[in-house]
Amino acid sequence: MSFYDKLKALNIELPPTAAPVAAYVMYARTGNTVFLSGHIAKKDGKPLVGQLGKNMTTEEGKLAARSVGIDLIATLQDACGGDLNRVKRIVKVMSLVNSTPDYIEHHLVTNGVSELLGEVFGEQGKHARSAFGVAQIPLGACVEIELIAEIA
């Protein structure tokens, strides 16, 4: 089953790739490794603003991280020249969670993207990861996630 078949089975339609909003590119490739810039959670095209432990629940954060994962997959498709089937492995995910100092469930929020990558890419979606709590994320977004992948 191709990755596109898996996306279709999950009822996921990839959005257009976001454009950078500052002095960076959405991805950089060196050899067979692609580094995707951080993508923030959005709702209706605007930053999904919130802080875990203050005005967002862990489940809301997990759904936000999953939605970021969909945007990351769209950017990864661009980095693969339009063909996700070139993905050999998701190598690493780094998740920044906008949270209060006493919030401790960053790893559960980050499961939103990790589980999605597993559903879409199977064994090739298993990755190393880091999840951090931070005082703030650009534009007040609740979650920002970046990704490293190996492609053919």
Secondary structure, DSSP 8 states (H G I E B T S, - for coil): --HHHHHHHTT---------SSSS-SEEEETTEEEEEEEE-EETTEE-B--BTTTB-HHHHHHHHHHHHHHHHHHHHHHTTT-GGGEEEEEEEEEEEEB-TT---HHHHHHHHHHHHHHHHGGGG--EEEEEEES--GGGBSEEEEEEEEE-
